Amino acid sequence: MKTKIFISVFLCWVVLCIQLKAQDPHLSQYDAFPVYLNPSLTGNYLGEDADYRISSVYRSQWRALTPKPYTTYGVAYDQTVKRFGVGGYILEDKEGVANYNTLNVQLSGSYLITDPKTSPHLLSTGIQMGIFYKSFNPNSLLFDSQYDNSTGTLNPNINSGENFQRNSLVNFDANMGIFYKYRDVTKKWWPYVGLSVFHVNQPKENFGGYISKLPVRWDGQAGCDFIINEKVKLTPSVMYLNQASSSELNMGLMMNYRLNSSKNEKHTLHQALTHEQSEKVAVYDLQVGVNYRLKDAVIIQMGIKKDNIALRMSYDINTSYLTYYTTGKGAFEMTLVIYGKKGTPVFKSMSKY
C-alpha cells in the first residue's frame, strides 16, 4: 500500500513539476490547429478554397494515472484580407488533481510575401501577441512529507513544508514564425517547411520564492504532399520542437482518399485541389494516418472531410516508460475544421455529414 501511494504521488508530482517549469501542451493533430502551430499560417489555407477558417480541438489524456484527466481544448479563427491574414486563438489546458490551468489568448497576423496568383512559391511570415493566465490550487496537492505512518495514508492535516507565494499570474506573450510551401498544380509533389518561435519575450513566472522565465519554444515543421493519382494523396511529415531541456520529434504519414459521391459526374482529387469541382456535387475525403512521437507514443488518426468541413479523431498509444502504469493507454484527441466562404452558410454540409 505504501509503495503504491509513493508511486502515485511521484507520478503526479513529476507531471506537475514539468508544468511548473512551463512546458507547453502539445497536440497530436498539430496540423489541424494551424494558428497554434505557426503564426505565419494565419489566413494561409495551403490550397483550400476559403475566405476564413474556424478550427477547434479537444484532447484528454492520462486518465490511467490521475483521478482527473488532463484536458486541452481550444478554438481559432483566421481569415484573409488581401495578402494579409488576421485571426487568433484561445487555448485552455487543465491538468490533474492540482487543477493546474493555463489559458492562452493570442491575436495573430501574417503577411503573404509572394503572390499566389502569379507564383507557385507560397512564402509567409507572421507574429502573435496576447496573454496567458496560469493558476493552480496548492491545497489540493499532497506530498510525500505528509505521509502518516500511523494510518499508512497521506494526511492533508500534516504541514507539507512547501511555500507557494502565489497561485495565479497573468503575463504578456509573443510568438513569430515563417512558412514556405511549393504548390504547382502541374506537379505531383508539393513540399513545405516552417519555423516558429514561441515566448520570444520570455515572460516571468513566479509561483514560489524564486524567479523563473518561460523558456523559448522552437518548432520546426516539414513535409510534402504527393499526388499519387486522382483519388490518393500521401503526406509524410515531421515536426521537431524544443523548449528548455525538453524536446519532441513527431514523424507521420497521412493518406487522403477521395470518395466519389456521384456516378454521373467525375470528381478528381486534382480538380478539387484546383477548385474546379461543381458545387452541386458533394465531395468526401477519407483521411487515415499514423504518427510516431519518439519515445512517447504511436498515434493513430482517422477522419472524414465533406466539402468545407473536416472532422478527425486520433488516439495515442503510450510507448514510454509510463506504459507499466498506463498499460498503453494514452490520449484521445478530436479536431473540427471549417473552411468558410463569404455569402455561404457555414454549416452547409453539416445536415448530410
Contacts in CASP RR format, 6 or more apart in sequence:
PFRMAT RR
TARGET T0000
AUTHOR 0000-0000-0000
METHOD contacts of the structure
MODEL  1
MKTKIFISVFLCWVVLCIQLKAQDPHLSQYDAFPVYLNPSLTGNYLGEDA
DYRISSVYRSQWRALTPKPYTTYGVAYDQTVKRFGVGGYILEDKEGVANY
NTLNVQLSGSYLITDPKTSPHLLSTGIQMGIFYKSFNPNSLLFDSQYDNS
TGTLNPNINSGENFQRNSLVNFDANMGIFYKYRDVTKKWWPYVGLSVFHV
NQPKENFGGYISKLPVRWDGQAGCDFIINEKVKLTPSVMYLNQASSSELN
MGLMMNYRLNSSKNEKHTLHQALTHEQSEKVAVYDLQVGVNYRLKDAVII
QMGIKKDNIALRMSYDINTSYLTYYTTGKGAFEMTLVIYGKKGTPVFKSM
SKY
1 152 0 8 1.000
2 147 0 8 1.000
2 152 0 8 1.000
5 147 0 8 1.000
5 152 0 8 1.000
5 153 0 8 1.000
5 154 0 8 1.000
6 144 0 8 1.000
6 147 0 8 1.000
7 325 0 8 1.000
8 65 0 8 1.000
9 142 0 8 1.000
9 143 0 8 1.000
9 144 0 8 1.000
9 154 0 8 1.000
10 144 0 8 1.000
11 65 0 8 1.000
11 66 0 8 1.000
11 322 0 8 1.000
11 325 0 8 1.000
12 65 0 8 1.000
12 66 0 8 1.000
12 96 0 8 1.000
12 97 0 8 1.000
12 98 0 8 1.000
13 143 0 8 1.000
15 62 0 8 1.000
15 65 0 8 1.000
15 66 0 8 1.000
15 70 0 8 1.000
15 95 0 8 1.000
15 96 0 8 1.000
16 95 0 8 1.000
16 98 0 8 1.000
16 100 0 8 1.000
16 141 0 8 1.000
18 246 0 8 1.000
19 95 0 8 1.000
19 100 0 8 1.000
19 102 0 8 1.000
20 100 0 8 1.000
20 207 0 8 1.000
21 212 0 8 1.000
21 215 0 8 1.000
21 244 0 8 1.000
22 205 0 8 1.000
22 212 0 8 1.000
22 214 0 8 1.000
22 215 0 8 1.000
22 243 0 8 1.000
22 244 0 8 1.000
23 243 0 8 1.000
23 244 0 8 1.000
23 246 0 8 1.000
24 198 0 8 1.000
24 217 0 8 1.000
24 243 0 8 1.000
25 59 0 8 1.000
25 72 0 8 1.000
25 91 0 8 1.000
25 93 0 8 1.000
25 102 0 8 1.000
26 241 0 8 1.000
26 248 0 8 1.000
27 33 0 8 1.000
27 36 0 8 1.000
27 57 0 8 1.000
27 59 0 8 1.000
27 72 0 8 1.000
27 333 0 8 1.000
28 59 0 8 1.000
28 291 0 8 1.000
28 293 0 8 1.000
28 297 0 8 1.000
28 299 0 8 1.000
28 301 0 8 1.000
28 314 0 8 1.000
28 316 0 8 1.000
28 331 0 8 1.000
28 333 0 8 1.000
29 57 0 8 1.000
29 301 0 8 1.000
29 312 0 8 1.000
29 314 0 8 1.000
29 333 0 8 1.000
29 335 0 8 1.000
30 36 0 8 1.000
30 37 0 8 1.000
30 221 0 8 1.000
30 239 0 8 1.000
30 250 0 8 1.000
31 37 0 8 1.000
31 237 0 8 1.000
32 55 0 8 1.000
32 57 0 8 1.000
32 310 0 8 1.000
32 312 0 8 1.000
32 335 0 8 1.000
32 337 0 8 1.000
33 55 0 8 1.000
33 56 0 8 1.000
33 57 0 8 1.000
33 74 0 8 1.000
33 76 0 8 1.000
33 89 0 8 1.000
33 335 0 8 1.000
34 41 0 8 1.000
34 44 0 8 1.000
34 55 0 8 1.000
34 76 0 8 1.000
35 41 0 8 1.000
35 42 0 8 1.000
35 55 0 8 1.000
35 76 0 8 1.000
35 78 0 8 1.000
35 87 0 8 1.000
35 88 0 8 1.000
35 89 0 8 1.000
35 106 0 8 1.000
35 108 0 8 1.000
36 76 0 8 1.000
36 89 0 8 1.000
36 91 0 8 1.000
37 196 0 8 1.000
37 219 0 8 1.000
37 221 0 8 1.000
38 177 0 8 1.000
38 178 0 8 1.000
38 179 0 8 1.000
38 194 0 8 1.000
38 195 0 8 1.000
38 196 0 8 1.000
38 219 0 8 1.000
38 221 0 8 1.000
39 108 0 8 1.000
39 109 0 8 1.000
39 110 0 8 1.000
39 126 0 8 1.000
39 127 0 8 1.000
39 128 0 8 1.000
39 175 0 8 1.000
39 176 0 8 1.000
39 177 0 8 1.000
39 196 0 8 1.000
40 110 0 8 1.000
40 124 0 8 1.000
40 125 0 8 1.000
40 126 0 8 1.000
40 177 0 8 1.000
40 178 0 8 1.000
40 179 0 8 1.000
40 194 0 8 1.000
40 196 0 8 1.000
41 78 0 8 1.000
41 110 0 8 1.000
41 124 0 8 1.000
41 179 0 8 1.000
42 78 0 8 1.000
42 85 0 8 1.000
42 86 0 8 1.000
42 87 0 8 1.000
42 88 0 8 1.000
42 108 0 8 1.000
42 109 0 8 1.000
42 110 0 8 1.000
42 126 0 8 1.000
43 52 0 8 1.000
43 53 0 8 1.000
43 78 0 8 1.000
43 79 0 8 1.000
43 80 0 8 1.000
43 85 0 8 1.000
43 86 0 8 1.000
43 87 0 8 1.000
43 110 0 8 1.000
44 85 0 8 1.000
44 110 0 8 1.000
44 112 0 8 1.000
44 122 0 8 1.000
44 124 0 8 1.000
44 179 0 8 1.000
45 53 0 8 1.000
45 80 0 8 1.000
45 339 0 8 1.000
46 122 0 8 1.000
46 181 0 8 1.000
46 183 0 8 1.000
46 192 0 8 1.000
47 183 0 8 1.000
47 273 0 8 1.000
48 339 0 8 1.000
49 275 0 8 1.000
49 339 0 8 1.000
49 341 0 8 1.000
50 308 0 8 1.000
50 339 0 8 1.000
50 340 0 8 1.000
50 341 0 8 1.000
51 79 0 8 1.000
51 80 0 8 1.000
51 340 0 8 1.000
51 341 0 8 1.000
51 342 0 8 1.000
52 77 0 8 1.000
52 78 0 8 1.000
52 79 0 8 1.000
52 80 0 8 1.000
52 339 0 8 1.000
52 340 0 8 1.000
52 342 0 8 1.000
53 76 0 8 1.000
53 77 0 8 1.000
53 78 0 8 1.000
53 79 0 8 1.000
53 337 0 8 1.000
53 338 0 8 1.000
53 339 0 8 1.000
53 340 0 8 1.000
54 75 0 8 1.000
54 76 0 8 1.000
54 77 0 8 1.000
54 337 0 8 1.000
54 338 0 8 1.000
54 340 0 8 1.000
54 346 0 8 1.000
55 75 0 8 1.000
55 76 0 8 1.000
55 77 0 8 1.000
55 89 0 8 1.000
55 335 0 8 1.000
55 336 0 8 1.000
55 337 0 8 1.000
55 338 0 8 1.000
56 73 0 8 1.000
56 74 0 8 1.000
56 75 0 8 1.000
56 76 0 8 1.000
56 335 0 8 1.000
56 336 0 8 1.000
56 337 0 8 1.000
57 72 0 8 1.000
57 73 0 8 1.000
57 74 0 8 1.000
57 75 0 8 1.000
57 91 0 8 1.000
57 333 0 8 1.000
57 334 0 8 1.000
57 335 0 8 1.000
58 71 0 8 1.000
58 72 0 8 1.000
58 73 0 8 1.000
58 74 0 8 1.000
58 333 0 8 1.000
58 334 0 8 1.000
58 335 0 8 1.000
59 71 0 8 1.000
59 72 0 8 1.000
59 73 0 8 1.000
59 331 0 8 1.000
59 332 0 8 1.000
59 333 0 8 1.000
59 334 0 8 1.000
60 69 0 8 1.000
60 70 0 8 1.000
60 71 0 8 1.000
60 331 0 8 1.000
60 332 0 8 1.000
60 333 0 8 1.000
61 69 0 8 1.000
61 70 0 8 1.000
61 71 0 8 1.000
61 316 0 8 1.000
61 330 0 8 1.000
61 331 0 8 1.000
61 332 0 8 1.000
62 69 0 8 1.000
62 70 0 8 1.000
62 96 0 8 1.000
62 326 0 8 1.000
62 330 0 8 1.000
62 331 0 8 1.000
63 69 0 8 1.000
63 329 0 8 1.000
63 330 0 8 1.000
64 325 0 8 1.000
64 326 0 8 1.000
64 327 0 8 1.000
64 328 0 8 1.000
64 329 0 8 1.000
64 330 0 8 1.000
65 322 0 8 1.000
65 325 0 8 1.000
65 326 0 8 1.000
66 96 0 8 1.000
66 97 0 8 1.000
67 96 0 8 1.000
67 97 0 8 1.000
68 96 0 8 1.000
68 97 0 8 1.000
68 99 0 8 1.000
69 96 0 8 1.000
70 93 0 8 1.000
70 94 0 8 1.000
70 95 0 8 1.000
70 96 0 8 1.000
71 93 0 8 1.000
71 94 0 8 1.000
72 91 0 8 1.000
72 92 0 8 1.000
72 93 0 8 1.000
72 94 0 8 1.000
73 91 0 8 1.000
73 92 0 8 1.000
74 89 0 8 1.000
74 90 0 8 1.000
74 91 0 8 1.000
74 92 0 8 1.000
75 89 0 8 1.000
75 90 0 8 1.000
76 87 0 8 1.000
76 88 0 8 1.000
76 89 0 8 1.000
76 90 0 8 1.000
77 87 0 8 1.000
77 88 0 8 1.000
77 89 0 8 1.000
78 85 0 8 1.000
78 86 0 8 1.000
78 87 0 8 1.000
78 88 0 8 1.000
78 108 0 8 1.000
79 85 0 8 1.000
79 86 0 8 1.000
79 87 0 8 1.000
83 111 0 8 1.000
83 112 0 8 1.000
83 115 0 8 1.000
84 109 0 8 1.000
84 110 0 8 1.000
84 111 0 8 1.000
84 112 0 8 1.000
85 108 0 8 1.000
85 109 0 8 1.000
85 110 0 8 1.000
85 111 0 8 1.000
85 112 0 8 1.000
86 108 0 8 1.000
86 109 0 8 1.000
87 107 0 8 1.000
87 108 0 8 1.000
87 109 0 8 1.000
88 106 0 8 1.000
88 107 0 8 1.000
88 108 0 8 1.000
88 109 0 8 1.000
88 128 0 8 1.000
89 104 0 8 1.000
89 105 0 8 1.000
89 106 0 8 1.000
89 108 0 8 1.000
90 103 0 8 1.000
90 104 0 8 1.000
90 105 0 8 1.000
91 103 0 8 1.000
91 104 0 8 1.000
92 101 0 8 1.000
92 102 0 8 1.000
92 103 0 8 1.000
92 104 0 8 1.000
93 101 0 8 1.000
93 102 0 8 1.000
93 104 0 8 1.000
94 100 0 8 1.000
94 101 0 8 1.000
95 101 0 8 1.000
97 140 0 8 1.000
97 141 0 8 1.000
98 136 0 8 1.000
98 137 0 8 1.000
98 138 0 8 1.000
98 140 0 8 1.000
98 141 0 8 1.000
99 135 0 8 1.000
99 136 0 8 1.000
99 137 0 8 1.000
99 140 0 8 1.000
100 134 0 8 1.000
100 135 0 8 1.000
100 136 0 8 1.000
101 133 0 8 1.000
101 134 0 8 1.000
101 135 0 8 1.000
101 136 0 8 1.000
102 132 0 8 1.000
102 133 0 8 1.000
102 134 0 8 1.000
103 132 0 8 1.000
103 133 0 8 1.000
103 134 0 8 1.000
104 131 0 8 1.000
104 132 0 8 1.000
104 173 0 8 1.000
105 130 0 8 1.000
105 131 0 8 1.000
105 132 0 8 1.000
106 128 0 8 1.000
106 129 0 8 1.000
106 130 0 8 1.000
106 173 0 8 1.000
106 175 0 8 1.000
107 128 0 8 1.000
107 129 0 8 1.000
107 130 0 8 1.000
108 126 0 8 1.000
108 127 0 8 1.000
108 128 0 8 1.000
109 126 0 8 1.000
109 127 0 8 1.000
109 128 0 8 1.000
110 124 0 8 1.000
110 125 0 8 1.000
110 126 0 8 1.000
110 127 0 8 1.000
111 124 0 8 1.000
111 125 0 8 1.000
111 126 0 8 1.000
112 122 0 8 1.000
112 123 0 8 1.000
112 124 0 8 1.000
113 123 0 8 1.000
113 124 0 8 1.000
113 125 0 8 1.000
114 121 0 8 1.000
114 122 0 8 1.000
114 123 0 8 1.000
116 122 0 8 1.000
116 183 0 8 1.000
120 182 0 8 1.000
120 183 0 8 1.000
120 184 0 8 1.000
120 187 0 8 1.000
121 180 0 8 1.000
121 182 0 8 1.000
122 179 0 8 1.000
122 180 0 8 1.000
122 181 0 8 1.000
122 182 0 8 1.000
122 183 0 8 1.000
123 178 0 8 1.000
123 179 0 8 1.000
123 180 0 8 1.000
124 178 0 8 1.000
124 179 0 8 1.000
124 180 0 8 1.000
125 176 0 8 1.000
125 177 0 8 1.000
125 178 0 8 1.000
125 179 0 8 1.000
126 176 0 8 1.000
126 177 0 8 1.000
126 178 0 8 1.000
127 174 0 8 1.000
127 175 0 8 1.000
127 176 0 8 1.000
127 177 0 8 1.000
128 173 0 8 1.000
128 174 0 8 1.000
128 175 0 8 1.000
128 176 0 8 1.000
129 172 0 8 1.000
129 173 0 8 1.000
129 174 0 8 1.000
129 175 0 8 1.000
130 172 0 8 1.000
130 173 0 8 1.000
130 174 0 8 1.000
131 170 0 8 1.000
131 171 0 8 1.000
131 172 0 8 1.000
131 173 0 8 1.000
132 170 0 8 1.000
132 171 0 8 1.000
132 173 0 8 1.000
132 203 0 8 1.000
133 168 0 8 1.000
133 169 0 8 1.000
133 170 0 8 1.000
134 168 0 8 1.000
134 169 0 8 1.000
134 205 0 8 1.000
135 167 0 8 1.000
135 168 0 8 1.000
135 169 0 8 1.000
136 167 0 8 1.000
136 168 0 8 1.000
136 207 0 8 1.000
137 167 0 8 1.000
138 162 0 8 1.000
138 164 0 8 1.000
138 167 0 8 1.000
141 160 0 8 1.000
141 162 0 8 1.000
142 154 0 8 1.000
142 156 0 8 1.000
142 160 0 8 1.000
143 154 0 8 1.000
143 160 0 8 1.000
143 161 0 8 1.000
143 162 0 8 1.000
144 154 0 8 1.000
145 158 0 8 1.000
145 159 0 8 1.000
145 160 0 8 1.000
145 161 0 8 1.000
146 154 0 8 1.000
146 155 0 8 1.000
146 156 0 8 1.000
146 158 0 8 1.000
146 159 0 8 1.000
146 160 0 8 1.000
147 153 0 8 1.000
147 154 0 8 1.000
147 155 0 8 1.000
148 154 0 8 1.000
148 155 0 8 1.000
148 158 0 8 1.000
163 208 0 8 1.000
163 209 0 8 1.000
164 207 0 8 1.000
164 208 0 8 1.000
165 206 0 8 1.000
165 207 0 8 1.000
165 208 0 8 1.000
165 209 0 8 1.000
166 206 0 8 1.000
166 207 0 8 1.000
166 208 0 8 1.000
167 207 0 8 1.000
169 205 0 8 1.000
169 206 0 8 1.000
169 207 0 8 1.000
171 203 0 8 1.000
171 204 0 8 1.000
171 205 0 8 1.000
171 214 0 8 1.000
172 201 0 8 1.000
172 203 0 8 1.000
173 198 0 8 1.000
173 199 0 8 1.000
173 201 0 8 1.000
173 203 0 8 1.000
173 214 0 8 1.000
174 199 0 8 1.000
174 200 0 8 1.000
174 201 0 8 1.000
175 196 0 8 1.000
175 197 0 8 1.000
175 198 0 8 1.000
175 199 0 8 1.000
175 200 0 8 1.000
176 196 0 8 1.000
176 197 0 8 1.000
176 200 0 8 1.000
177 194 0 8 1.000
177 195 0 8 1.000
177 196 0 8 1.000
177 197 0 8 1.000
178 194 0 8 1.000
178 195 0 8 1.000
178 196 0 8 1.000
179 192 0 8 1.000
179 193 0 8 1.000
179 194 0 8 1.000
179 195 0 8 1.000
179 221 0 8 1.000
180 192 0 8 1.000
180 193 0 8 1.000
180 194 0 8 1.000
181 190 0 8 1.000
181 191 0 8 1.000
181 192 0 8 1.000
181 193 0 8 1.000
182 190 0 8 1.000
182 191 0 8 1.000
182 192 0 8 1.000
183 190 0 8 1.000
184 190 0 8 1.000
185 270 0 8 1.000
185 273 0 8 1.000
185 274 0 8 1.000
188 226 0 8 1.000
188 227 0 8 1.000
188 228 0 8 1.000
189 224 0 8 1.000
189 225 0 8 1.000
189 226 0 8 1.000
189 227 0 8 1.000
190 224 0 8 1.000
190 225 0 8 1.000
190 227 0 8 1.000
191 222 0 8 1.000
191 223 0 8 1.000
191 224 0 8 1.000
191 225 0 8 1.000
192 221 0 8 1.000
192 222 0 8 1.000
192 223 0 8 1.000
192 224 0 8 1.000
192 225 0 8 1.000
193 220 0 8 1.000
193 221 0 8 1.000
193 222 0 8 1.000
193 223 0 8 1.000
194 220 0 8 1.000
194 221 0 8 1.000
194 222 0 8 1.000
195 218 0 8 1.000
195 219 0 8 1.000
195 220 0 8 1.000
195 221 0 8 1.000
196 218 0 8 1.000
196 219 0 8 1.000
196 220 0 8 1.000
196 221 0 8 1.000
197 216 0 8 1.000
197 217 0 8 1.000
197 218 0 8 1.000
197 219 0 8 1.000
198 216 0 8 1.000
198 217 0 8 1.000
198 218 0 8 1.000
198 219 0 8 1.000
199 214 0 8 1.000
199 215 0 8 1.000
199 216 0 8 1.000
199 217 0 8 1.000
200 216 0 8 1.000
202 213 0 8 1.000
202 214 0 8 1.000
202 215 0 8 1.000
202 216 0 8 1.000
203 213 0 8 1.000
203 214 0 8 1.000
204 211 0 8 1.000
204 212 0 8 1.000
204 213 0 8 1.000
204 214 0 8 1.000
205 212 0 8 1.000
205 213 0 8 1.000
205 214 0 8 1.000
206 212 0 8 1.000
215 243 0 8 1.000
215 244 0 8 1.000
216 243 0 8 1.000
217 241 0 8 1.000
217 242 0 8 1.000
217 243 0 8 1.000
218 241 0 8 1.000
218 242 0 8 1.000
218 243 0 8 1.000
219 239 0 8 1.000
219 240 0 8 1.000
219 241 0 8 1.000
220 239 0 8 1.000
220 240 0 8 1.000
220 241 0 8 1.000
221 237 0 8 1.000
221 238 0 8 1.000
221 239 0 8 1.000
222 237 0 8 1.000
222 238 0 8 1.000
222 239 0 8 1.000
223 235 0 8 1.000
223 236 0 8 1.000
223 237 0 8 1.000
223 238 0 8 1.000
224 235 0 8 1.000
224 236 0 8 1.000
225 233 0 8 1.000
225 234 0 8 1.000
225 235 0 8 1.000
226 233 0 8 1.000
226 234 0 8 1.000
226 235 0 8 1.000
226 236 0 8 1.000
227 233 0 8 1.000
227 269 0 8 1.000
227 270 0 8 1.000
227 273 0 8 1.000
228 234 0 8 1.000
229 269 0 8 1.000
230 258 0 8 1.000
230 268 0 8 1.000
230 269 0 8 1.000
230 270 0 8 1.000
231 257 0 8 1.000
231 258 0 8 1.000
231 268 0 8 1.000
231 269 0 8 1.000
232 255 0 8 1.000
232 256 0 8 1.000
232 257 0 8 1.000
232 258 0 8 1.000
232 269 0 8 1.000
233 255 0 8 1.000
233 256 0 8 1.000
233 269 0 8 1.000
234 253 0 8 1.000
234 254 0 8 1.000
234 255 0 8 1.000
234 256 0 8 1.000
235 253 0 8 1.000
235 254 0 8 1.000
235 255 0 8 1.000
235 256 0 8 1.000
236 251 0 8 1.000
236 252 0 8 1.000
236 253 0 8 1.000
237 251 0 8 1.000
237 252 0 8 1.000
237 253 0 8 1.000
237 254 0 8 1.000
238 249 0 8 1.000
238 250 0 8 1.000
238 251 0 8 1.000
238 252 0 8 1.000
239 248 0 8 1.000
239 249 0 8 1.000
239 250 0 8 1.000
240 247 0 8 1.000
240 248 0 8 1.000
240 249 0 8 1.000
240 250 0 8 1.000
241 247 0 8 1.000
241 248 0 8 1.000
242 248 0 8 1.000
248 293 0 8 1.000
248 294 0 8 1.000
248 296 0 8 1.000
249 293 0 8 1.000
249 294 0 8 1.000
250 291 0 8 1.000
250 292 0 8 1.000
250 293 0 8 1.000
250 294 0 8 1.000
250 299 0 8 1.000
251 291 0 8 1.000
251 292 0 8 1.000
251 294 0 8 1.000
252 289 0 8 1.000
252 290 0 8 1.000
252 291 0 8 1.000
252 292 0 8 1.000
253 289 0 8 1.000
253 290 0 8 1.000
253 291 0 8 1.000
254 287 0 8 1.000
254 288 0 8 1.000
254 289 0 8 1.000
254 301 0 8 1.000
255 287 0 8 1.000
255 288 0 8 1.000
255 289 0 8 1.000
256 269 0 8 1.000
256 285 0 8 1.000
256 286 0 8 1.000
256 287 0 8 1.000
256 305 0 8 1.000
257 285 0 8 1.000
257 286 0 8 1.000
257 287 0 8 1.000
257 288 0 8 1.000
258 267 0 8 1.000
258 268 0 8 1.000
258 269 0 8 1.000
258 272 0 8 1.000
258 283 0 8 1.000
258 284 0 8 1.000
258 285 0 8 1.000
259 284 0 8 1.000
259 285 0 8 1.000
259 286 0 8 1.000
260 266 0 8 1.000
260 267 0 8 1.000
260 284 0 8 1.000
261 267 0 8 1.000
261 281 0 8 1.000
261 282 0 8 1.000
261 283 0 8 1.000
261 284 0 8 1.000
262 281 0 8 1.000
262 282 0 8 1.000
265 278 0 8 1.000
265 281 0 8 1.000
267 277 0 8 1.000
267 278 0 8 1.000
267 281 0 8 1.000
267 283 0 8 1.000
271 277 0 8 1.000
272 283 0 8 1.000
277 283 0 8 1.000
282 306 0 8 1.000
282 307 0 8 1.000
282 349 0 8 1.000
282 352 0 8 1.000
283 305 0 8 1.000
283 306 0 8 1.000
283 307 0 8 1.000
284 304 0 8 1.000
284 305 0 8 1.000
284 306 0 8 1.000
285 304 0 8 1.000
285 305 0 8 1.000
285 306 0 8 1.000
285 310 0 8 1.000
286 303 0 8 1.000
286 304 0 8 1.000
287 301 0 8 1.000
287 302 0 8 1.000
287 303 0 8 1.000
287 304 0 8 1.000
287 305 0 8 1.000
287 310 0 8 1.000
287 312 0 8 1.000
288 301 0 8 1.000
288 302 0 8 1.000
288 303 0 8 1.000
289 300 0 8 1.000
289 301 0 8 1.000
289 302 0 8 1.000
290 298 0 8 1.000
290 299 0 8 1.000
290 300 0 8 1.000
290 301 0 8 1.000
291 298 0 8 1.000
291 299 0 8 1.000
291 301 0 8 1.000
292 298 0 8 1.000
292 299 0 8 1.000
293 299 0 8 1.000
293 316 0 8 1.000
295 319 0 8 1.000
295 320 0 8 1.000
296 316 0 8 1.000
296 318 0 8 1.000
296 319 0 8 1.000
296 320 0 8 1.000
297 316 0 8 1.000
297 317 0 8 1.000
297 318 0 8 1.000
297 319 0 8 1.000
297 320 0 8 1.000
297 330 0 8 1.000
297 331 0 8 1.000
298 316 0 8 1.000
298 317 0 8 1.000
298 319 0 8 1.000
299 314 0 8 1.000
299 315 0 8 1.000
299 316 0 8 1.000
299 317 0 8 1.000
300 314 0 8 1.000
300 315 0 8 1.000
300 317 0 8 1.000
301 312 0 8 1.000
301 313 0 8 1.000
301 314 0 8 1.000
302 312 0 8 1.000
302 313 0 8 1.000
302 314 0 8 1.000
303 310 0 8 1.000
303 311 0 8 1.000
303 312 0 8 1.000
303 313 0 8 1.000
304 310 0 8 1.000
304 311 0 8 1.000
304 312 0 8 1.000
305 311 0 8 1.000
306 349 0 8 1.000
306 352 0 8 1.000
306 353 0 8 1.000
307 348 0 8 1.000
307 349 0 8 1.000
308 338 0 8 1.000
308 339 0 8 1.000
308 340 0 8 1.000
308 341 0 8 1.000
308 344 0 8 1.000
308 348 0 8 1.000
308 349 0 8 1.000
309 336 0 8 1.000
309 337 0 8 1.000
309 338 0 8 1.000
309 339 0 8 1.000
309 347 0 8 1.000
309 349 0 8 1.000
309 350 0 8 1.000
309 353 0 8 1.000
310 335 0 8 1.000
310 336 0 8 1.000
310 337 0 8 1.000
310 338 0 8 1.000
310 339 0 8 1.000
311 334 0 8 1.000
311 335 0 8 1.000
311 336 0 8 1.000
311 353 0 8 1.000
312 334 0 8 1.000
312 335 0 8 1.000
313 332 0 8 1.000
313 333 0 8 1.000
313 334 0 8 1.000
313 335 0 8 1.000
314 332 0 8 1.000
314 333 0 8 1.000
314 334 0 8 1.000
315 330 0 8 1.000
315 331 0 8 1.000
315 332 0 8 1.000
315 333 0 8 1.000
316 330 0 8 1.000
316 331 0 8 1.000
316 332 0 8 1.000
316 333 0 8 1.000
317 328 0 8 1.000
317 330 0 8 1.000
318 326 0 8 1.000
318 328 0 8 1.000
318 329 0 8 1.000
318 330 0 8 1.000
319 328 0 8 1.000
338 346 0 8 1.000
338 347 0 8 1.000
340 346 0 8 1.000
END
